[in-house]
Amino acid sequence: MVQPRPVSTVPTGPLAVAEPARRRLGIFTTADLAAHGMGPREVATAVRRGAWVRLRPGVFISATDLAEVERTGRRPGVDALAVAAVLDRPSAVFSGATAAWIWGLPLPMSEPRSVQLTDTHRWRRGRGWSMTQARLPDDETTVRGAYRVTTAARTVVDLGRLWPEVHAVAAVDAALLRRLTTRDELERVLARQASVPGIPRSVRAVALADGRAESWLESCGRLTFAALGLPAFVPQVELWVDGRLVKVADGWYSDAALAVEFDGRLKYRSPGYGRTPEEELWREKRDEDLLRSLGIRFVRVAAEDMSPARRPRLDQLVRRQLATAGPRDRTFAEVPRDAGRWRSGAAGDDGWLSRADDRVGLGG
């Protein structure tokens, strides 16, 4: 006789709760469950047996979904939504560094990972979160996926008052690069906050932003070159040979035919277009060998080259290269881009827990 398979006694939650949870990175509350007939005893059983994880009092996520969230680097989004669920304040929106994460803007590594919000009516502070009281015009808040958040323009203006210059400028650069905001929107927010403490810092950050920098390193490099008194380079210049786009220089000095490349490790660790790190290095070598044969020279700059101790050496290197003129007869074409190109895949999230299957939200 075939024995029937045992039925799990761990609750998996009503389907009517699972779908809304999927839109919130998998989180759900005791109120959601109670509205569909699930009581405290069932909830306690699911938590005790490890099927669900309690994020905050009355806020849960399935262990399966939490593992997926952490694997994909979206834990900050879960923590933010959990805080919002506990506070249950329609007037509060995510702001500051939390809003920067939601918009996919670069964050300083030293930035505390607490959840930041702004409310028009009151300020509060709790474990792992803080809420600032400030004016929030309707056109400075929006909804991005599951998140009620300050607009990109308001976000970077707020960050400009608080963050060190290079990080603030990099955030504005990224927002402009990705067309999340415009200079007109930034100027409008700055004008409204003219009397807010620290706003001159934001004004300077917006003025220093370019919008063509495609990484934090490029923003930092532009500021570092300016601080050293070096001539300004032209960002994002296409170099063409025989009708083929060979390379886009991060920075370009036309008179010297000098390309400046700001090198991070990520493009070699995780190159795009399905290439391996070895293939990426070989392709780059071949392209640069061709360009060098036509009289183009390169200066490669890494983050450590812009540290205070190494800036004098960088300054000497660039000035030495600029002292030599480029070829008079040029067999290559240089075409400045009007705007940078954003490569998707940065931090941030729209609030959906996307999975390869349908087992999302209240998974056992």
Secondary structure, DSSP 8 states (H G I E B T S, - for coil): ---------S----HHHHHHHHTTTTEEEHHHHHTTT--HHHHHHHHHTTSEEEEETTEEEEHHHHHHHHHTT-HHHHHHHHHHHHH--TTEEE-HHHHHHHHT----TTS---EEEEESS--EEETTEEEEE----GGGEEEETTEEEE-HHHHHHHHHHHS-HHHHHHHHHHHHHTTS--HHHHHHHHHHTTTSTTHHHHHHHHHH--S---SHHHHHHHHHHHHTT----EEEEEEEETTEEEEEEEEEETTTTEEEEEE-SHHHHS-STT--HHHHHHHHHHHHHHHHHTT-EEEEEEGGGGSTTTHHHHHHHHHHHHTS---SS-SSEEEE-SS----S--S---S----SSS--SS--
